[in-house]
Amino acid sequence: MKLGQESADQGAGTEMLTVVPKLRRELVEENNHLINKVRAEDRVVHDWYRFVLAFPPHLIRHYLQKLGADPDRDVVLDPFVGCGTTSVEAKKLGFEGYATEANPVGCLATKVKTTWDLIPARLTAFLESILRDAKRGYKRAGFDDEDLFFRSDAEEEERDEALILTGLTKEQEQLIPEGFISPVPLAKFLILLKAIDHVVPELSNPDVPSARYRDLFRLAAGAVLVEGIGNLGFGPEVYRTAPKKDAPVVVLFERKARKMIEDLALVRQQHPASPFTCVLTSDAREMEGIPDNTIDVVITSPPYPNEKDYTRSTRLESVLLHLIKDKTALRGTKELLVRSNTRTIFKGDDDDKYIQHISSIIRVADQIEKKRQELQKTSGFERLYHRVVRLYFGGMYRHLTALKRKLRSGARCAYVVGDQMSFFQIPIRTGQLLAEVADDLGFQVTDIDLWRERRSTATRLSLREEVVLLRKP
């Protein structure tokens, strides 16, 4: 609901745990691969930057409608905002909202994608200056100004010169996984980034308008870094592709930036009264910064318990945009995450204490550990698989506990989660187990919808991706 208005009772929810997941025919009759694609008519703003694992805008529209959300009354929250799909689509539909995210790339993307008060003509003027500055930098570094490729084959020597000009530290280089970007594209990208920071003034204060202009260009650079400059592929895991000897960095950046400016002009025209959206860097288990008794609708997709390191998927842009500057900052980001994989587990983690009484979760964790022993798997990561399950659901228990304070009476929630078989092929029914956690905390579980079925890359079995629907009484 709008801030300060009274909540309307949405009616009692259905009792849970006997609910059979319902097939949403209008959602799943399409090919399961296509159903998660962004439709052509939805690309405006959403396509500025996307994670490979992001869900599509039409899913948000469907659940805003199903949950009876009203932009004149309801405030929408996404506590695991990712690249901002819920926040952007809710804003397009006139909803005020909040978003939280621990990953700094997700925060940057969502802030830029929900900042609609920038003036397109000023952005265009900045862009022209950035392009001129970058091309001057390329000449100084030995690049050909016409096609932006090196003139000679002495790439290592010229790369070193370019890196001296741009100032990438050795520690920052070490944070980037080997092979994620080739030397020549890296040097070019850093010169472009330096041009962005040089052209757009007042960088020391993130609250001033010009800093928000700069962030749009930094996001454009980060997007093309993943789309065409780095050696990255997603399927859905991040992997290295064949190394690029060179890349047209400025061409890709200019194309992306001009499309973003064009989209911004369109949404400013279509939505002159831009609704309020607040994006916070926050641990979803704490929900700091969101006022209590404020939220009416939650649509989100938390991480799933598996071996996907979400900080690795965004590592290239995190480091090169200086969002993560050293190992300490990387660890700090990981500490804010729900423990969904072995690479985010730290000594002293104890979120599992919150779910010791939920036997179904303990049973799955014990099955995984028993299977490890049977298979005689002894690596450090494999020994932690059962801990991931306990800590993950314990973290979600903490999240839902904190969330309850933020919700108004009658608030409705939709959690997109997927079943997993990442740990010795033991099935983890994420949706059902999360529903049990919510039920234990006093939420009404009103339904579990089937969103789509995914094919496990390890077993080739179909795994359910579901939407768990909750209501605060």
Secondary structure, DSSP 8 states (H G I E B T S, - for coil): --TTS-----------SS---EE-HHHHSS-HHHHTS--GGGHHHHTTS--TT---HHHHHHHHHHTT--TTT-EEEESS-TTTHHHHHHHHTT-EEEEEESSHHHHHHHHHHT---S-HHHHHHHHHHHHHHHHHHHHHHTB-TTT-SBSSS-HHHHHHHHHHHHT--HHHHHHS-TTSS-HHHHHHHHHHHHHHHHHS--TT-TTSHHHHHHHHHHHHHHHHIIIIIS-EEESSSEEE-S--S---HHHHHHHHHHHHHHHHHHHHHH-SS---EEEEE--TTT-TTS-TT-EEEEEE----SSS--HHHHTHHHHHHTTSS-SHHHHHHHHHTS---SGGG--TT--GGGGGTT-HHHHHHHHHHHHHHHHHT---HHHHTHHHHHHHHHHHHHHHHHHHHHHEEEEEEEEEEEE-B-TTTT--B-HHHHHHHHHHHTT-EEEEEEEEEEEE-TTT--EEEEEEEEEE--
